Amino acid sequence: MKKTALAALALCAMACAPKGITENNDMVADILGGKTSLDLSALEWTREPQSFEVKDGTIEIVTAPGTDLWQRTYYHFRNDNAPVLQMSTREKFFSFVVKTDFEQSHQRFDQCGVVMYLDSENWLKGSIEYENEEFQHLGSVATNHGYSDWATTAIPADVKQMWYRLSRRDDDFCIECSTDGSTWSQMRVCHMYEAQDEVRFGIYACSPEESSFKAVFTDLAVTECAWKAHDGQQPDEN
């Protein structure tokens, strides 16, 4: 009877599991396998913002003043309080796409974009950071073992929408941007030392100074890795 009861419980658990989700609850693996589509309700918050909405394929975040992601370099402070909304996966090859709208950004460093946040000392982000009425910074930050860098290029201040594509190949990553979601430009290729197995990735928004704005995220998608293997010099044998 005990074995029969246990078997029945196991069958019930399988039947009650969300359709299309694997035993390990890896939504990315299921999307790539054609078993399901991206479910925004399955994403999880790291530091849930005070004001947000997730509805009909759109995510809206209203930033709070004094929120940021940065570790040590140059500024000699550690900021780790920006809202981050992510999904987890052990898939080693994939791309994640999102469109951002930041019409309301107006204060220095206001930003929203794509992120891969593992912990406070290991993360990667790509975004546009408002500077002034003339220009803003399109850039990315890679933080490994507690030290951030910042690579940027100046773009006009009237740019208020941008697409991002984050791609993974093992523990190497590529961030690209696009103004139309079709033609992509590389922003960064980097290695993340702690991204050897499961990673978490998604979106973020923050206002490091005394500011607040609404960031809007749409057209989120997970696809096969669009960052193809290098077709030139072959890897070293070791």
Biotite code that builds the C-alpha atoms (Angstrom):
import biotite.structure as struc

atoms = struc.array([
    struc.Atom([0.000, 0.000, 0.000], chain_id="A", res_id=1, res_name="MET", atom_name="CA", element="C"),
    struc.Atom([2.805, 2.439, 0.862], chain_id="A", res_id=2, res_name="LYS", atom_name="CA", element="C"),
    struc.Atom([4.492, 1.919, -2.527], chain_id="A", res_id=3, res_name="LYS", atom_name="CA", element="C"),
    struc.Atom([1.160, 2.310, -4.282], chain_id="A", res_id=4, res_name="THR", atom_name="CA", element="C"),
    struc.Atom([0.425, 5.530, -2.406], chain_id="A", res_id=5, res_name="ALA", atom_name="CA", element="C"),
    struc.Atom([3.847, 6.952, -3.207], chain_id="A", res_id=6, res_name="LEU", atom_name="CA", element="C"),
    struc.Atom([3.445, 6.100, -6.871], chain_id="A", res_id=7, res_name="ALA", atom_name="CA", element="C"),
    struc.Atom([0.065, 7.792, -6.929], chain_id="A", res_id=8, res_name="ALA", atom_name="CA", element="C"),
    struc.Atom([1.510, 10.904, -5.330], chain_id="A", res_id=9, res_name="LEU", atom_name="CA", element="C"),
    struc.Atom([4.310, 10.978, -7.902], chain_id="A", res_id=10, res_name="ALA", atom_name="CA", element="C"),
    struc.Atom([1.844, 10.684, -10.771], chain_id="A", res_id=11, res_name="LEU", atom_name="CA", element="C"),
    struc.Atom([-0.269, 13.462, -9.261], chain_id="A", res_id=12, res_name="CYS", atom_name="CA", element="C"),
    struc.Atom([2.750, 15.741, -8.959], chain_id="A", res_id=13, res_name="ALA", atom_name="CA", element="C"),
    struc.Atom([3.613, 15.149, -12.598], chain_id="A", res_id=14, res_name="MET", atom_name="CA", element="C"),
    struc.Atom([0.055, 15.813, -13.711], chain_id="A", res_id=15, res_name="ALA", atom_name="CA", element="C"),
    struc.Atom([-0.204, 18.999, -11.657], chain_id="A", res_id=16, res_name="CYS", atom_name="CA", element="C"),
    struc.Atom([3.097, 20.468, -12.871], chain_id="A", res_id=17, res_name="ALA", atom_name="CA", element="C"),
    struc.Atom([2.779, 23.516, -15.183], chain_id="A", res_id=18, res_name="PRO", atom_name="CA", element="C"),
    struc.Atom([2.401, 22.392, -18.770], chain_id="A", res_id=19, res_name="LYS", atom_name="CA", element="C"),
    struc.Atom([5.575, 22.642, -20.831], chain_id="A", res_id=20, res_name="GLY", atom_name="CA", element="C"),
    struc.Atom([7.912, 23.256, -17.854], chain_id="A", res_id=21, res_name="ILE", atom_name="CA", element="C"),
    struc.Atom([10.711, 20.759, -17.264], chain_id="A", res_id=22, res_name="THR", atom_name="CA", element="C"),
    struc.Atom([11.303, 18.936, -14.004], chain_id="A", res_id=23, res_name="GLU", atom_name="CA", element="C"),
    struc.Atom([14.087, 21.419, -13.260], chain_id="A", res_id=24, res_name="ASN", atom_name="CA", element="C"),
    struc.Atom([11.844, 24.430, -14.008], chain_id="A", res_id=25, res_name="ASN", atom_name="CA", element="C"),
    struc.Atom([14.268, 25.785, -16.603], chain_id="A", res_id=26, res_name="ASP", atom_name="CA", element="C"),
    struc.Atom([11.996, 27.950, -18.741], chain_id="A", res_id=27, res_name="MET", atom_name="CA", element="C"),
    struc.Atom([14.846, 28.821, -21.126], chain_id="A", res_id=28, res_name="VAL", atom_name="CA", element="C"),
    struc.Atom([15.470, 25.141, -21.875], chain_id="A", res_id=29, res_name="ALA", atom_name="CA", element="C"),
    struc.Atom([11.758, 24.661, -22.527], chain_id="A", res_id=30, res_name="ASP", atom_name="CA", element="C"),
    struc.Atom([11.573, 27.691, -24.818], chain_id="A", res_id=31, res_name="ILE", atom_name="CA", element="C"),
    struc.Atom([14.558, 26.510, -26.834], chain_id="A", res_id=32, res_name="LEU", atom_name="CA", element="C"),
    struc.Atom([13.016, 23.033, -26.972], chain_id="A", res_id=33, res_name="GLY", atom_name="CA", element="C"),
    struc.Atom([9.743, 24.399, -28.320], chain_id="A", res_id=34, res_name="GLY", atom_name="CA", element="C"),
    struc.Atom([7.779, 23.291, -25.237], chain_id="A", res_id=35, res_name="LYS", atom_name="CA", element="C"),
    struc.Atom([6.618, 26.663, -23.989], chain_id="A", res_id=36, res_name="THR", atom_name="CA", element="C"),
    struc.Atom([6.798, 30.423, -24.529], chain_id="A", res_id=37, res_name="SER", atom_name="CA", element="C"),
    struc.Atom([8.217, 33.163, -22.316], chain_id="A", res_id=38, res_name="LEU", atom_name="CA", element="C"),
    struc.Atom([6.001, 33.665, -19.268], chain_id="A", res_id=39, res_name="ASP", atom_name="CA", element="C"),
    struc.Atom([6.709, 37.006, -17.596], chain_id="A", res_id=40, res_name="LEU", atom_name="CA", element="C"),
    struc.Atom([4.980, 35.847, -14.418], chain_id="A", res_id=41, res_name="SER", atom_name="CA", element="C"),
    struc.Atom([7.732, 33.255, -13.973], chain_id="A", res_id=42, res_name="ALA", atom_name="CA", element="C"),
    struc.Atom([10.442, 35.905, -13.627], chain_id="A", res_id=43, res_name="LEU", atom_name="CA", element="C"),
    struc.Atom([11.666, 36.623, -10.098], chain_id="A", res_id=44, res_name="GLU", atom_name="CA", element="C"),
    struc.Atom([12.634, 39.864, -8.411], chain_id="A", res_id=45, res_name="TRP", atom_name="CA", element="C"),
    struc.Atom([15.914, 40.665, -6.753], chain_id="A", res_id=46, res_name="THR", atom_name="CA", element="C"),
    struc.Atom([14.897, 43.741, -4.769], chain_id="A", res_id=47, res_name="ARG", atom_name="CA", element="C"),
    struc.Atom([11.312, 44.311, -5.880], chain_id="A", res_id=48, res_name="GLU", atom_name="CA", element="C"),
    struc.Atom([10.644, 47.991, -6.661], chain_id="A", res_id=49, res_name="PRO", atom_name="CA", element="C"),
    struc.Atom([7.991, 49.937, -4.781], chain_id="A", res_id=50, res_name="GLN", atom_name="CA", element="C"),
    struc.Atom([6.121, 50.696, -8.002], chain_id="A", res_id=51, res_name="SER", atom_name="CA", element="C"),
    struc.Atom([5.876, 48.331, -10.975], chain_id="A", res_id=52, res_name="PHE", atom_name="CA", element="C"),
    struc.Atom([3.412, 46.573, -13.264], chain_id="A", res_id=53, res_name="GLU", atom_name="CA", element="C"),
    struc.Atom([3.659, 43.379, -15.295], chain_id="A", res_id=54, res_name="VAL", atom_name="CA", element="C"),
    struc.Atom([0.783, 43.073, -17.755], chain_id="A", res_id=55, res_name="LYS", atom_name="CA", element="C"),
    struc.Atom([0.094, 41.972, -21.338], chain_id="A", res_id=56, res_name="ASP", atom_name="CA", element="C"),
    struc.Atom([3.729, 41.400, -22.262], chain_id="A", res_id=57, res_name="GLY", atom_name="CA", element="C"),
    struc.Atom([4.868, 44.730, -20.813], chain_id="A", res_id=58, res_name="THR", atom_name="CA", element="C"),
    struc.Atom([6.892, 45.430, -17.683], chain_id="A", res_id=59, res_name="ILE", atom_name="CA", element="C"),
    struc.Atom([6.888, 48.925, -16.175], chain_id="A", res_id=60, res_name="GLU", atom_name="CA", element="C"),
    struc.Atom([9.238, 49.944, -13.376], chain_id="A", res_id=61, res_name="ILE", atom_name="CA", element="C"),
    struc.Atom([9.132, 53.323, -11.633], chain_id="A", res_id=62, res_name="VAL", atom_name="CA", element="C"),
    struc.Atom([12.609, 53.879, -10.245], chain_id="A", res_id=63, res_name="THR", atom_name="CA", element="C"),
    struc.Atom([13.344, 55.160, -6.768], chain_id="A", res_id=64, res_name="ALA", atom_name="CA", element="C"),
    struc.Atom([16.000, 57.800, -6.045], chain_id="A", res_id=65, res_name="PRO", atom_name="CA", element="C"),
    struc.Atom([19.386, 56.528, -4.928], chain_id="A", res_id=66, res_name="GLY", atom_name="CA", element="C"),
    struc.Atom([19.158, 53.114, -6.611], chain_id="A", res_id=67, res_name="THR", atom_name="CA", element="C"),
    struc.Atom([22.185, 51.791, -8.483], chain_id="A", res_id=68, res_name="ASP", atom_name="CA", element="C"),
    struc.Atom([24.533, 48.936, -9.388], chain_id="A", res_id=69, res_name="LEU", atom_name="CA", element="C"),
    struc.Atom([28.277, 49.595, -9.018], chain_id="A", res_id=70, res_name="TRP", atom_name="CA", element="C"),
    struc.Atom([31.244, 48.020, -7.262], chain_id="A", res_id=71, res_name="GLN", atom_name="CA", element="C"),
    struc.Atom([34.357, 49.901, -6.053], chain_id="A", res_id=72, res_name="ARG", atom_name="CA", element="C"),
    struc.Atom([36.216, 50.986, -9.218], chain_id="A", res_id=73, res_name="THR", atom_name="CA", element="C"),
    struc.Atom([37.106, 54.714, -9.467], chain_id="A", res_id=74, res_name="TYR", atom_name="CA", element="C"),
    struc.Atom([34.215, 55.949, -7.317], chain_id="A", res_id=75, res_name="TYR", atom_name="CA", element="C"),
    struc.Atom([35.291, 53.818, -4.333], chain_id="A", res_id=76, res_name="HIS", atom_name="CA", element="C"),
    struc.Atom([31.732, 53.032, -3.274], chain_id="A", res_id=77, res_name="PHE", atom_name="CA", element="C"),
    struc.Atom([29.576, 49.925, -3.474], chain_id="A", res_id=78, res_name="ARG", atom_name="CA", element="C"),
    struc.Atom([25.979, 50.358, -4.659], chain_id="A", res_id=79, res_name="ASN", atom_name="CA", element="C"),
    struc.Atom([23.777, 47.289, -4.850], chain_id="A", res_id=80, res_name="ASP", atom_name="CA", element="C"),
    struc.Atom([20.119, 48.240, -4.523], chain_id="A", res_id=81, res_name="ASN", atom_name="CA", element="C"),
    struc.Atom([18.705, 48.461, -8.068], chain_id="A", res_id=82, res_name="ALA", atom_name="CA", element="C"),
    struc.Atom([15.571, 46.416, -8.810], chain_id="A", res_id=83, res_name="PRO", atom_name="CA", element="C"),
    struc.Atom([16.354, 43.400, -10.997], chain_id="A", res_id=84, res_name="VAL", atom_name="CA", element="C"),
    struc.Atom([13.809, 41.041, -12.602], chain_id="A", res_id=85, res_name="LEU", atom_name="CA", element="C"),
    struc.Atom([15.271, 37.788, -13.926], chain_id="A", res_id=86, res_name="GLN", atom_name="CA", element="C"),
    struc.Atom([14.879, 34.178, -15.008], chain_id="A", res_id=87, res_name="MET", atom_name="CA", element="C"),
    struc.Atom([17.354, 31.352, -14.313], chain_id="A", res_id=88, res_name="SER", atom_name="CA", element="C"),
    struc.Atom([18.891, 28.778, -16.620], chain_id="A", res_id=89, res_name="THR", atom_name="CA", element="C"),
    struc.Atom([21.692, 26.268, -16.978], chain_id="A", res_id=90, res_name="ARG", atom_name="CA", element="C"),
    struc.Atom([21.544, 26.497, -20.772], chain_id="A", res_id=91, res_name="GLU", atom_name="CA", element="C"),
    struc.Atom([25.007, 27.382, -22.088], chain_id="A", res_id=92, res_name="LYS", atom_name="CA", element="C"),
    struc.Atom([23.947, 28.830, -25.463], chain_id="A", res_id=93, res_name="PHE", atom_name="CA", element="C"),
    struc.Atom([21.058, 31.291, -25.860], chain_id="A", res_id=94, res_name="PHE", atom_name="CA", element="C"),
    struc.Atom([20.135, 34.919, -26.566], chain_id="A", res_id=95, res_name="SER", atom_name="CA", element="C"),
    struc.Atom([17.778, 37.204, -24.686], chain_id="A", res_id=96, res_name="PHE", atom_name="CA", element="C"),
    struc.Atom([16.171, 40.225, -26.374], chain_id="A", res_id=97, res_name="VAL", atom_name="CA", element="C"),
    struc.Atom([14.274, 43.148, -24.861], chain_id="A", res_id=98, res_name="VAL", atom_name="CA", element="C"),
    struc.Atom([13.080, 46.561, -26.023], chain_id="A", res_id=99, res_name="LYS", atom_name="CA", element="C"),
    struc.Atom([13.390, 49.469, -23.584], chain_id="A", res_id=100, res_name="THR", atom_name="CA", element="C"),
    struc.Atom([11.507, 52.769, -23.544], chain_id="A", res_id=101, res_name="ASP", atom_name="CA", element="C"),
    struc.Atom([12.780, 55.516, -21.230], chain_id="A", res_id=102, res_name="PHE", atom_name="CA", element="C"),
    struc.Atom([10.951, 58.596, -22.436], chain_id="A", res_id=103, res_name="GLU", atom_name="CA", element="C"),
    struc.Atom([10.812, 59.973, -18.901], chain_id="A", res_id=104, res_name="GLN", atom_name="CA", element="C"),
    struc.Atom([14.508, 59.719, -18.018], chain_id="A", res_id=105, res_name="SER", atom_name="CA", element="C"),
    struc.Atom([15.797, 63.191, -17.199], chain_id="A", res_id=106, res_name="HIS", atom_name="CA", element="C"),
    struc.Atom([18.411, 63.118, -14.443], chain_id="A", res_id=107, res_name="GLN", atom_name="CA", element="C"),
    struc.Atom([22.107, 62.182, -14.624], chain_id="A", res_id=108, res_name="ARG", atom_name="CA", element="C"),
    struc.Atom([22.625, 58.396, -14.580], chain_id="A", res_id=109, res_name="PHE", atom_name="CA", element="C"),
    struc.Atom([18.908, 57.494, -15.001], chain_id="A", res_id=110, res_name="ASP", atom_name="CA", element="C"),
    struc.Atom([19.100, 54.094, -16.712], chain_id="A", res_id=111, res_name="GLN", atom_name="CA", element="C"),
    struc.Atom([17.296, 50.892, -17.708], chain_id="A", res_id=112, res_name="CYS", atom_name="CA", element="C"),
    struc.Atom([18.379, 47.897, -19.708], chain_id="A", res_id=113, res_name="GLY", atom_name="CA", element="C"),
    struc.Atom([19.472, 44.276, -19.784], chain_id="A", res_id=114, res_name="VAL", atom_name="CA", element="C"),
    struc.Atom([21.278, 42.547, -16.939], chain_id="A", res_id=115, res_name="VAL", atom_name="CA", element="C"),
    struc.Atom([22.806, 39.260, -15.826], chain_id="A", res_id=116, res_name="MET", atom_name="CA", element="C"),
    struc.Atom([22.967, 39.537, -12.036], chain_id="A", res_id=117, res_name="TYR", atom_name="CA", element="C"),
    struc.Atom([24.548, 36.603, -10.179], chain_id="A", res_id=118, res_name="LEU", atom_name="CA", element="C"),
    struc.Atom([25.339, 38.349, -6.904], chain_id="A", res_id=119, res_name="ASP", atom_name="CA", element="C"),
    struc.Atom([26.509, 41.759, -5.698], chain_id="A", res_id=120, res_name="SER", atom_name="CA", element="C"),
    struc.Atom([30.081, 41.199, -6.913], chain_id="A", res_id=121, res_name="GLU", atom_name="CA", element="C"),
    struc.Atom([29.422, 39.395, -10.203], chain_id="A", res_id=122, res_name="ASN", atom_name="CA", element="C"),
    struc.Atom([27.096, 40.863, -12.792], chain_id="A", res_id=123, res_name="TRP", atom_name="CA", element="C"),
    struc.Atom([26.819, 42.334, -16.278], chain_id="A", res_id=124, res_name="LEU", atom_name="CA", element="C"),
    struc.Atom([24.540, 45.088, -17.587], chain_id="A", res_id=125, res_name="LYS", atom_name="CA", element="C"),
    struc.Atom([23.902, 47.110, -20.733], chain_id="A", res_id=126, res_name="GLY", atom_name="CA", element="C"),
    struc.Atom([21.893, 50.335, -20.887], chain_id="A", res_id=127, res_name="SER", atom_name="CA", element="C"),
    struc.Atom([21.714, 54.027, -21.734], chain_id="A", res_id=128, res_name="ILE", atom_name="CA", element="C"),
    struc.Atom([22.557, 56.397, -18.889], chain_id="A", res_id=129, res_name="GLU", atom_name="CA", element="C"),
    struc.Atom([21.167, 59.911, -19.170], chain_id="A", res_id=130, res_name="TYR", atom_name="CA", element="C"),
    struc.Atom([23.753, 62.689, -18.832], chain_id="A", res_id=131, res_name="GLU", atom_name="CA", element="C"),
    struc.Atom([22.220, 66.028, -19.894], chain_id="A", res_id=132, res_name="ASN", atom_name="CA", element="C"),
    struc.Atom([20.033, 67.640, -22.563], chain_id="A", res_id=133, res_name="GLU", atom_name="CA", element="C"),
    struc.Atom([22.743, 67.178, -25.209], chain_id="A", res_id=134, res_name="GLU", atom_name="CA", element="C"),
    struc.Atom([24.010, 63.621, -24.804], chain_id="A", res_id=135, res_name="PHE", atom_name="CA", element="C"),
    struc.Atom([23.776, 60.376, -22.855], chain_id="A", res_id=136, res_name="GLN", atom_name="CA", element="C"),
    struc.Atom([25.967, 57.282, -22.455], chain_id="A", res_id=137, res_name="HIS", atom_name="CA", element="C"),
    struc.Atom([25.232, 54.058, -24.319], chain_id="A", res_id=138, res_name="LEU", atom_name="CA", element="C"),
    struc.Atom([27.341, 51.578, -22.432], chain_id="A", res_id=139, res_name="GLY", atom_name="CA", element="C"),
    struc.Atom([27.877, 48.402, -20.473], chain_id="A", res_id=140, res_name="SER", atom_name="CA", element="C"),
    struc.Atom([29.382, 47.356, -17.167], chain_id="A", res_id=141, res_name="VAL", atom_name="CA", element="C"),
    struc.Atom([31.018, 44.027, -16.361], chain_id="A", res_id=142, res_name="ALA", atom_name="CA", element="C"),
    struc.Atom([31.619, 43.350, -12.683], chain_id="A", res_id=143, res_name="THR", atom_name="CA", element="C"),
    struc.Atom([33.876, 40.424, -11.804], chain_id="A", res_id=144, res_name="ASN", atom_name="CA", element="C"),
    struc.Atom([34.889, 39.564, -8.245], chain_id="A", res_id=145, res_name="HIS", atom_name="CA", element="C"),
    struc.Atom([33.747, 42.888, -6.854], chain_id="A", res_id=146, res_name="GLY", atom_name="CA", element="C"),
    struc.Atom([35.193, 45.371, -9.353], chain_id="A", res_id=147, res_name="TYR", atom_name="CA", element="C"),
    struc.Atom([33.146, 47.123, -12.043], chain_id="A", res_id=148, res_name="SER", atom_name="CA", element="C"),
    struc.Atom([34.273, 48.629, -15.313], chain_id="A", res_id=149, res_name="ASP", atom_name="CA", element="C"),
    struc.Atom([32.313, 50.964, -17.589], chain_id="A", res_id=150, res_name="TRP", atom_name="CA", element="C"),
    struc.Atom([32.629, 51.114, -21.389], chain_id="A", res_id=151, res_name="ALA", atom_name="CA", element="C"),
    struc.Atom([30.584, 53.845, -23.083], chain_id="A", res_id=152, res_name="THR", atom_name="CA", element="C"),
    struc.Atom([29.982, 55.900, -26.183], chain_id="A", res_id=153, res_name="THR", atom_name="CA", element="C"),
    struc.Atom([28.091, 59.203, -26.335], chain_id="A", res_id=154, res_name="ALA", atom_name="CA", element="C"),
    struc.Atom([24.773, 59.300, -28.205], chain_id="A", res_id=155, res_name="ILE", atom_name="CA", element="C"),
    struc.Atom([22.195, 62.094, -28.640], chain_id="A", res_id=156, res_name="PRO", atom_name="CA", element="C"),
    struc.Atom([19.961, 62.823, -25.663], chain_id="A", res_id=157, res_name="ALA", atom_name="CA", element="C"),
    struc.Atom([16.797, 62.495, -27.753], chain_id="A", res_id=158, res_name="ASP", atom_name="CA", element="C"),
    struc.Atom([17.231, 58.717, -28.143], chain_id="A", res_id=159, res_name="VAL", atom_name="CA", element="C"),
    struc.Atom([14.481, 57.333, -25.922], chain_id="A", res_id=160, res_name="LYS", atom_name="CA", element="C"),
    struc.Atom([14.150, 53.724, -27.083], chain_id="A", res_id=161, res_name="GLN", atom_name="CA", element="C"),
    struc.Atom([16.706, 50.952, -27.471], chain_id="A", res_id=162, res_name="MET", atom_name="CA", element="C"),
    struc.Atom([16.736, 47.200, -28.019], chain_id="A", res_id=163, res_name="TRP", atom_name="CA", element="C"),
    struc.Atom([19.304, 44.979, -26.304], chain_id="A", res_id=164, res_name="TYR", atom_name="CA", element="C"),
    struc.Atom([20.418, 41.423, -26.991], chain_id="A", res_id=165, res_name="ARG", atom_name="CA", element="C"),
    struc.Atom([22.358, 39.460, -24.381], chain_id="A", res_id=166, res_name="LEU", atom_name="CA", element="C"),
    struc.Atom([23.941, 36.244, -25.633], chain_id="A", res_id=167, res_name="SER", atom_name="CA", element="C"),
    struc.Atom([25.703, 33.444, -23.767], chain_id="A", res_id=168, res_name="ARG", atom_name="CA", element="C"),
    struc.Atom([28.315, 31.005, -25.053], chain_id="A", res_id=169, res_name="ARG", atom_name="CA", element="C"),
    struc.Atom([29.426, 28.977, -22.012], chain_id="A", res_id=170, res_name="ASP", atom_name="CA", element="C"),
    struc.Atom([30.894, 31.553, -19.594], chain_id="A", res_id=171, res_name="ASP", atom_name="CA", element="C"),
    struc.Atom([31.446, 34.206, -22.267], chain_id="A", res_id=172, res_name="ASP", atom_name="CA", element="C"),
    struc.Atom([28.849, 36.861, -23.035], chain_id="A", res_id=173, res_name="PHE", atom_name="CA", element="C"),
    struc.Atom([27.997, 39.416, -25.713], chain_id="A", res_id=174, res_name="CYS", atom_name="CA", element="C"),
    struc.Atom([25.768, 42.492, -25.406], chain_id="A", res_id=175, res_name="ILE", atom_name="CA", element="C"),
    struc.Atom([24.410, 44.130, -28.557], chain_id="A", res_id=176, res_name="GLU", atom_name="CA", element="C"),
    struc.Atom([22.074, 47.066, -29.157], chain_id="A", res_id=177, res_name="CYS", atom_name="CA", element="C"),
    struc.Atom([19.654, 48.024, -31.911], chain_id="A", res_id=178, res_name="SER", atom_name="CA", element="C"),
    struc.Atom([17.402, 50.959, -32.708], chain_id="A", res_id=179, res_name="THR", atom_name="CA", element="C"),
    struc.Atom([14.940, 48.800, -34.664], chain_id="A", res_id=180, res_name="ASP", atom_name="CA", element="C"),
    struc.Atom([15.250, 45.258, -33.294], chain_id="A", res_id=181, res_name="GLY", atom_name="CA", element="C"),
    struc.Atom([16.690, 44.020, -36.590], chain_id="A", res_id=182, res_name="SER", atom_name="CA", element="C"),
    struc.Atom([20.147, 45.523, -37.143], chain_id="A", res_id=183, res_name="THR", atom_name="CA", element="C"),
    struc.Atom([22.484, 44.899, -34.216], chain_id="A", res_id=184, res_name="TRP", atom_name="CA", element="C"),
    struc.Atom([25.724, 46.546, -33.100], chain_id="A", res_id=185, res_name="SER", atom_name="CA", element="C"),
    struc.Atom([28.153, 44.952, -30.672], chain_id="A", res_id=186, res_name="GLN", atom_name="CA", element="C"),
    struc.Atom([28.608, 46.764, -27.352], chain_id="A", res_id=187, res_name="MET", atom_name="CA", element="C"),
    struc.Atom([30.744, 44.297, -25.428], chain_id="A", res_id=188, res_name="ARG", atom_name="CA", element="C"),
    struc.Atom([32.238, 40.801, -25.388], chain_id="A", res_id=189, res_name="VAL", atom_name="CA", element="C"),
    struc.Atom([33.391, 39.641, -21.962], chain_id="A", res_id=190, res_name="CYS", atom_name="CA", element="C"),
    struc.Atom([34.126, 36.676, -19.723], chain_id="A", res_id=191, res_name="HIS", atom_name="CA", element="C"),
    struc.Atom([32.236, 36.235, -16.455], chain_id="A", res_id=192, res_name="MET", atom_name="CA", element="C"),
    struc.Atom([34.270, 34.134, -14.049], chain_id="A", res_id=193, res_name="TYR", atom_name="CA", element="C"),
    struc.Atom([31.356, 32.978, -11.893], chain_id="A", res_id=194, res_name="GLU", atom_name="CA", element="C"),
    struc.Atom([28.977, 32.167, -14.768], chain_id="A", res_id=195, res_name="ALA", atom_name="CA", element="C"),
    struc.Atom([30.095, 28.575, -15.118], chain_id="A", res_id=196, res_name="GLN", atom_name="CA", element="C"),
    struc.Atom([26.751, 26.866, -14.489], chain_id="A", res_id=197, res_name="ASP", atom_name="CA", element="C"),
    struc.Atom([23.395, 28.428, -13.685], chain_id="A", res_id=198, res_name="GLU", atom_name="CA", element="C"),
    struc.Atom([22.964, 32.103, -14.526], chain_id="A", res_id=199, res_name="VAL", atom_name="CA", element="C"),
    struc.Atom([20.165, 34.596, -13.929], chain_id="A", res_id=200, res_name="ARG", atom_name="CA", element="C"),
    struc.Atom([19.365, 37.302, -16.456], chain_id="A", res_id=201, res_name="PHE", atom_name="CA", element="C"),
    struc.Atom([16.681, 39.807, -17.320], chain_id="A", res_id=202, res_name="GLY", atom_name="CA", element="C"),
    struc.Atom([16.058, 43.526, -16.873], chain_id="A", res_id=203, res_name="ILE", atom_name="CA", element="C"),
    struc.Atom([16.792, 46.332, -14.429], chain_id="A", res_id=204, res_name="TYR", atom_name="CA", element="C"),
    struc.Atom([16.139, 50.055, -13.941], chain_id="A", res_id=205, res_name="ALA", atom_name="CA", element="C"),
    struc.Atom([17.520, 52.581, -11.471], chain_id="A", res_id=206, res_name="CYS", atom_name="CA", element="C"),
    struc.Atom([18.119, 56.250, -10.663], chain_id="A", res_id=207, res_name="SER", atom_name="CA", element="C"),
    struc.Atom([21.420, 56.703, -8.787], chain_id="A", res_id=208, res_name="PRO", atom_name="CA", element="C"),
    struc.Atom([20.777, 60.365, -7.996], chain_id="A", res_id=209, res_name="GLU", atom_name="CA", element="C"),
    struc.Atom([17.698, 62.205, -6.691], chain_id="A", res_id=210, res_name="GLU", atom_name="CA", element="C"),
    struc.Atom([15.409, 61.200, -9.513], chain_id="A", res_id=211, res_name="SER", atom_name="CA", element="C"),
    struc.Atom([12.603, 58.870, -10.555], chain_id="A", res_id=212, res_name="SER", atom_name="CA", element="C"),
    struc.Atom([11.273, 57.833, -13.964], chain_id="A", res_id=213, res_name="PHE", atom_name="CA", element="C"),
    struc.Atom([9.162, 55.116, -15.577], chain_id="A", res_id=214, res_name="LYS", atom_name="CA", element="C"),
    struc.Atom([11.061, 52.482, -17.564], chain_id="A", res_id=215, res_name="ALA", atom_name="CA", element="C"),
    struc.Atom([9.033, 50.341, -19.971], chain_id="A", res_id=216, res_name="VAL", atom_name="CA", element="C"),
    struc.Atom([10.163, 46.907, -21.218], chain_id="A", res_id=217, res_name="PHE", atom_name="CA", element="C"),
    struc.Atom([8.471, 45.090, -24.106], chain_id="A", res_id=218, res_name="THR", atom_name="CA", element="C"),
    struc.Atom([9.153, 42.417, -26.758], chain_id="A", res_id=219, res_name="ASP", atom_name="CA", element="C"),
    struc.Atom([11.038, 40.145, -24.359], chain_id="A", res_id=220, res_name="LEU", atom_name="CA", element="C"),
    struc.Atom([12.200, 36.952, -26.062], chain_id="A", res_id=221, res_name="ALA", atom_name="CA", element="C"),
    struc.Atom([14.573, 34.030, -25.581], chain_id="A", res_id=222, res_name="VAL", atom_name="CA", element="C"),
    struc.Atom([16.049, 32.552, -28.768], chain_id="A", res_id=223, res_name="THR", atom_name="CA", element="C"),
    struc.Atom([18.759, 30.244, -29.995], chain_id="A", res_id=224, res_name="GLU", atom_name="CA", element="C"),
    struc.Atom([22.143, 31.874, -29.528], chain_id="A", res_id=225, res_name="CYS", atom_name="CA", element="C"),
    struc.Atom([22.492, 34.614, -32.160], chain_id="A", res_id=226, res_name="ALA", atom_name="CA", element="C"),
    struc.Atom([26.162, 35.112, -31.266], chain_id="A", res_id=227, res_name="TRP", atom_name="CA", element="C"),
    struc.Atom([27.774, 32.574, -33.538], chain_id="A", res_id=228, res_name="LYS", atom_name="CA", element="C"),
    struc.Atom([31.061, 30.787, -32.936], chain_id="A", res_id=229, res_name="ALA", atom_name="CA", element="C"),
    struc.Atom([34.161, 32.521, -34.274], chain_id="A", res_id=230, res_name="HIS", atom_name="CA", element="C"),
    struc.Atom([34.884, 31.443, -37.867], chain_id="A", res_id=231, res_name="ASP", atom_name="CA", element="C"),
    struc.Atom([38.565, 32.457, -37.971], chain_id="A", res_id=232, res_name="GLY", atom_name="CA", element="C"),
    struc.Atom([41.503, 31.303, -35.888], chain_id="A", res_id=233, res_name="GLN", atom_name="CA", element="C"),
    struc.Atom([40.730, 28.065, -34.081], chain_id="A", res_id=234, res_name="GLN", atom_name="CA", element="C"),
    struc.Atom([40.828, 27.818, -30.253], chain_id="A", res_id=235, res_name="PRO", atom_name="CA", element="C"),
    struc.Atom([44.056, 26.730, -28.563], chain_id="A", res_id=236, res_name="ASP", atom_name="CA", element="C"),
    struc.Atom([44.124, 23.021, -27.734], chain_id="A", res_id=237, res_name="GLU", atom_name="CA", element="C"),
    struc.Atom([44.641, 23.647, -24.032], chain_id="A", res_id=238, res_name="ASN", atom_name="CA", element="C"),
])
